Amino acid sequence: MCLAIPGKLVEITGNDPILREGKVDFSGVSRKVSLSCVPEAQVGDYVLIHVGMAISVIDEDEAQRVFRYLEEMGELDDEEVAGS
């Protein structure tokens, strides 16, 4: 099953909305992702990531709620997040 995983946007590179990328932190694991679907995303926002793309901006409370659910299910570890 594929999930969208929340992460905190810590860096943005590029100005072109289609080519813009971001560095997202997933509880200590960082990955580069495409921001082309979320042109409104800013550094400090939480975004949902699916297959290397940010697909939505969410608030911090929602991100924390998802983290808790994933921890309860035993799905939140470095290997799972690293594969996002």
C-alpha positions as CSV (number, residue, x, y, z in Angstrom):
1,M,0.0,0.0,0.0
2,C,1.3,3.5,-0.8
3,L,0.8,6.3,1.7
4,A,1.3,10.0,1.6
5,I,3.7,10.9,4.4
6,P,3.8,14.3,6.0
7,G,7.1,16.2,6.3
8,K,8.3,19.7,7.1
9,L,9.5,21.8,4.2
10,V,12.9,23.1,5.3
11,E,14.4,24.4,2.0
12,I,13.2,25.5,-1.5
13,T,15.3,25.6,-4.6
14,G,14.3,27.0,-8.0
15,N,11.8,29.7,-9.0
16,D,10.0,28.0,-11.9
17,P,6.8,26.6,-10.5
18,I,7.1,23.4,-12.5
19,L,10.8,22.8,-11.6
20,R,10.7,23.9,-8.0
21,E,12.1,21.4,-5.5
22,G,12.2,21.3,-1.8
23,K,14.1,19.5,1.0
24,V,11.6,17.9,3.4
25,D,12.4,16.6,6.9
26,F,10.7,13.4,8.0
27,S,11.6,13.3,11.7
28,G,15.3,13.5,11.0
29,V,15.4,12.0,7.5
30,S,15.7,14.5,4.7
31,R,14.7,14.0,1.1
32,K,14.4,16.2,-2.0
33,V,10.9,16.3,-3.4
34,S,9.1,18.0,-6.3
35,L,6.9,21.0,-5.3
36,S,5.2,21.5,-8.7
37,C,1.8,20.4,-7.3
38,V,2.0,22.9,-4.4
39,P,3.1,26.3,-5.7
40,E,1.8,27.8,-2.4
41,A,4.1,25.8,-0.2
42,Q,6.6,27.8,1.8
43,V,9.6,26.9,4.1
44,G,8.1,25.8,7.4
45,D,5.0,24.3,6.0
46,Y,4.1,20.7,6.4
47,V,3.4,18.9,3.1
48,L,2.1,15.4,2.2
49,I,4.6,13.5,0.1
50,H,3.7,10.7,-2.3
51,V,6.2,9.1,-4.6
52,G,8.6,12.0,-4.3
53,M,6.0,14.7,-4.9
54,A,4.4,17.1,-2.4
55,I,0.7,16.7,-3.2
56,S,-0.8,18.9,-0.5
57,V,0.0,21.5,2.2
58,I,-1.4,20.5,5.6
59,D,-1.3,22.2,9.0
60,E,1.1,21.0,11.8
61,D,-1.7,19.5,13.9
62,E,-2.8,17.2,11.0
63,A,0.9,16.2,10.4
64,Q,1.4,15.3,14.0
65,R,-1.9,13.3,14.0
66,V,-0.6,11.3,11.0
67,F,2.7,10.7,12.7
68,R,0.9,9.4,15.8
69,Y,-1.2,7.0,13.7
70,L,1.9,5.7,11.8
71,E,3.8,5.2,15.1
72,E,0.8,3.3,16.5
73,M,0.7,1.0,13.4
74,G,4.5,0.5,13.6
75,E,4.9,2.0,10.1
76,L,7.1,4.9,11.0
77,D,10.8,4.0,10.8
78,D,13.7,5.2,8.9
79,E,13.4,2.6,6.1
80,E,9.7,3.4,5.5
81,V,10.3,7.1,5.4
82,A,13.5,6.8,3.3
83,G,11.5,5.0,0.6
84,S,8.9,7.8,0.3
